[in-house]
Amino acid sequence: MSLISLNNICKYYHMGEQTVKALDHINLSIQRNEYIAFIGSSGSGKSTMMNILGCLDKPTEGDYLLNDKSVALLTQDELADIRNIEIGFIFQSFNLLPRASALHNVMLPLVYKGIPLKKRKELAMKSLQKVNLADRTDHIPSQLSGGQRQRVAIARALVTNPSILLADEPTGNLDSQTSKDIMALFDQLHQEGQTIIMVTHEDDIANHCHRVVRLSDGKVVEDYLNEHHIEAKKETLNV
């Protein structure tokens, strides 16, 4: 069973008399533990794809199956549960609470799950340790570098043990060396079994993923396994 199945997914926007086809009959499946990039230029449909995969928006036509359940049939409460538990969101702009410490930012999704304070702190600490930020728990975002803020955002996304990490241009606000460090962290998380879906316009970021889906004008124009990633993985296994 696929983790995600998209069947004839269309998303149309009506602007006056004009109809914009943001997504145009998309058919694809994503398996557990895939590391996949959706890549394309501005207007290609990748942001719309992210919104639909993240249950932030619904398609105009077609069926989105998540864990073999049709998303269209879910209630608003069920969709909210999926966004809070099943999917860990990572954004280009980090989306951290500016006056809250790293620890409290990471604990936030657990509040909505009704987890007691002591357990929330324990789980948040484990998540911060996973991204090598256990020594920055009391720092607020303005006291952290861009890379550290993104690590806090990744820890927050991981704290509910989600089925999917959904990353939207996760290195867009970072310098080149920090971007490499963050991508190395994503590589590590994938090796540990995490399903990662990334949206990017940068080929070098997409090259970290083992599958690349290129979008143009709302259509899939390429869907291929990344040979660079496969060869690197073979070398790692042979060491």
Legacy VTK file of the C-alpha trace (Angstrom):
# vtk DataFile Version 3.0
C-alpha trace
ASCII
DATASET POLYDATA
POINTS 239 float
0.000 0.000 0.000
1.336 3.422 -0.941
1.627 6.074 1.747
0.263 8.632 -0.744
-1.687 8.132 -3.974
-2.683 11.035 -6.192
-5.295 10.089 -8.782
-6.072 12.638 -11.524
-5.477 15.550 -9.155
-6.464 18.940 -10.590
-6.470 22.328 -8.919
-8.041 25.206 -10.826
-8.254 28.863 -9.890
-10.746 31.160 -11.578
-9.466 34.676 -12.185
-12.247 36.580 -13.905
-12.939 34.769 -17.157
-9.593 32.995 -17.052
-9.049 29.557 -15.505
-5.541 28.875 -14.160
-4.635 25.183 -14.010
-2.258 25.099 -11.029
-2.270 21.283 -11.138
-3.441 19.432 -14.224
-4.267 15.710 -13.906
-1.455 14.572 -11.598
-1.070 10.832 -11.091
1.663 9.507 -8.807
2.330 7.447 -5.699
4.761 7.960 -2.837
5.952 5.041 -0.713
7.005 5.009 2.923
10.639 6.058 3.461
10.828 7.795 0.085
12.975 10.906 -0.142
11.365 12.885 -2.931
11.735 16.402 -4.320
9.120 18.328 -6.261
11.051 20.840 -8.321
9.990 23.560 -10.698
10.169 27.263 -11.403
7.735 29.839 -10.039
4.233 29.048 -11.306
5.005 25.372 -11.972
2.499 24.148 -9.379
4.889 22.977 -6.675
3.463 25.237 -3.935
-0.062 24.080 -4.772
1.209 20.502 -4.643
2.647 21.120 -1.173
-0.640 22.617 0.061
-2.620 19.627 -1.162
-0.149 17.031 0.167
-0.149 18.844 3.508
-3.974 18.872 3.667
-3.923 22.681 3.679
-6.048 22.759 0.512
-8.282 20.374 -1.413
-8.090 19.563 -5.125
-10.757 20.755 -7.543
-10.902 17.281 -9.067
-9.357 13.878 -8.380
-8.716 11.827 -5.272
-5.907 12.118 -2.712
-5.403 8.943 -0.681
-3.276 9.216 2.465
-2.696 5.922 4.258
-5.408 4.494 1.968
-7.970 7.056 3.203
-9.586 9.572 0.873
-8.702 13.040 2.188
-11.863 14.468 0.573
-14.024 12.398 2.959
-12.315 13.601 6.151
-13.895 16.133 8.503
-12.175 19.412 9.396
-11.211 17.950 12.787
-9.723 14.871 11.132
-7.761 17.068 8.713
-6.466 19.137 11.642
-5.319 15.930 13.368
-3.460 14.853 10.216
-1.723 18.232 9.954
-0.734 18.112 13.618
0.235 14.448 13.967
0.819 12.747 10.604
2.661 15.578 8.832
5.617 17.581 10.096
5.845 20.934 8.299
9.142 22.748 7.712
9.000 26.197 6.123
11.503 28.504 4.466
10.698 31.253 7.005
10.935 28.859 10.007
7.565 30.064 11.479
8.836 30.092 15.070
7.191 32.027 17.896
9.610 34.962 18.395
9.275 35.255 22.193
9.256 31.521 22.926
12.381 29.479 23.685
13.563 26.721 21.370
12.162 24.173 23.820
8.721 25.811 23.936
8.605 26.169 20.147
9.268 22.441 19.792
6.719 21.562 22.493
3.898 23.453 20.763
2.486 20.634 18.569
2.290 18.433 21.670
0.024 20.936 23.419
-2.649 20.280 20.783
-2.330 16.538 21.457
-3.109 17.086 25.143
0.184 15.608 26.344
1.114 16.501 29.970
3.811 19.151 30.489
6.500 16.823 31.849
6.125 14.445 28.887
6.062 17.396 26.441
9.400 18.621 27.767
10.887 15.127 27.588
9.812 14.600 23.963
10.894 18.116 22.920
14.346 17.593 24.469
14.758 14.317 22.565
13.787 16.081 19.352
16.266 18.917 19.951
18.984 16.379 20.708
18.289 14.710 17.371
19.105 17.977 15.557
22.133 18.731 17.804
20.556 21.672 19.645
20.299 20.338 23.183
22.540 23.218 24.346
20.203 25.897 22.942
16.923 24.947 24.608
16.473 28.276 26.437
17.393 30.502 23.482
14.687 32.477 21.667
14.833 32.665 17.830
16.605 36.066 17.756
19.476 34.508 19.733
19.932 31.739 17.162
21.547 31.677 13.713
19.467 30.934 10.615
20.684 27.351 10.552
19.884 26.882 14.242
16.397 28.320 13.737
15.799 25.857 10.925
17.002 23.029 13.171
14.471 24.129 15.808
11.801 24.067 13.083
12.891 20.553 12.070
12.832 19.417 15.719
9.307 20.832 16.051
8.250 18.936 12.911
9.733 15.689 14.266
8.348 15.878 17.797
5.012 14.182 16.975
6.836 11.331 15.174
5.030 12.136 11.891
4.580 9.785 8.931
5.788 12.531 6.583
8.196 15.450 6.768
6.995 18.095 4.307
9.672 20.715 3.660
8.938 23.866 1.654
12.171 25.473 0.340
13.887 24.545 3.650
17.217 26.158 2.705
15.805 29.219 0.927
16.875 31.675 3.655
20.234 30.066 4.425
23.795 30.566 3.135
25.421 27.804 1.104
27.376 26.144 3.943
24.397 26.196 6.316
22.247 24.770 3.508
24.690 21.858 3.185
24.492 21.248 6.935
20.690 21.239 6.900
20.581 18.896 3.897
23.021 16.557 5.668
20.512 16.454 8.537
17.688 15.573 6.119
19.885 12.841 4.618
20.450 11.424 8.113
16.732 11.512 8.946
15.935 9.651 5.722
18.535 6.986 6.530
16.770 6.540 9.875
13.528 5.728 8.036
11.785 9.104 7.739
9.617 9.803 4.680
10.635 13.225 3.339
8.861 15.291 0.694
10.679 18.446 -0.342
9.538 21.354 -2.499
12.354 23.341 -4.101
13.405 25.284 -7.178
17.096 24.394 -6.743
18.645 21.420 -8.547
21.450 20.998 -6.007
18.881 20.636 -3.208
16.804 18.185 -5.267
19.970 16.127 -5.876
19.934 15.067 -2.228
16.637 13.261 -2.811
16.480 9.776 -4.292
13.478 10.639 -6.482
12.822 13.868 -8.358
9.478 14.977 -9.806
9.729 18.029 -12.045
6.611 20.140 -12.527
5.872 22.624 -15.290
2.564 24.421 -15.886
0.848 22.135 -13.402
1.943 18.902 -15.084
4.537 16.256 -14.241
7.156 16.537 -16.986
9.776 14.285 -15.344
9.678 11.650 -12.614
12.958 9.813 -12.136
15.265 8.148 -9.641
18.299 10.249 -8.864
21.357 8.281 -10.013
23.688 10.589 -8.058
21.865 9.730 -4.841
21.766 6.000 -5.627
25.503 5.827 -6.331
26.293 7.756 -3.142
24.112 5.350 -1.165
25.908 2.338 -2.722
29.272 3.804 -1.730
28.042 4.321 1.839
26.814 0.724 2.054
30.147 -0.593 0.725
32.235 1.275 3.293
LINES 1 240
239 0 1 2 3 4 5 6 7 8 9 10 11 12 13 14 15 16 17 18 19 20 21 22 23 24 25 26 27 28 29 30 31 32 33 34 35 36 37 38 39 40 41 42 43 44 45 46 47 48 49 50 51 52 53 54 55 56 57 58 59 60 61 62 63 64 65 66 67 68 69 70 71 72 73 74 75 76 77 78 79 80 81 82 83 84 85 86 87 88 89 90 91 92 93 94 95 96 97 98 99 100 101 102 103 104 105 106 107 108 109 110 111 112 113 114 115 116 117 118 119 120 121 122 123 124 125 126 127 128 129 130 131 132 133 134 135 136 137 138 139 140 141 142 143 144 145 146 147 148 149 150 151 152 153 154 155 156 157 158 159 160 161 162 163 164 165 166 167 168 169 170 171 172 173 174 175 176 177 178 179 180 181 182 183 184 185 186 187 188 189 190 191 192 193 194 195 196 197 198 199 200 201 202 203 204 205 206 207 208 209 210 211 212 213 214 215 216 217 218 219 220 221 222 223 224 225 226 227 228 229 230 231 232 233 234 235 236 237 238
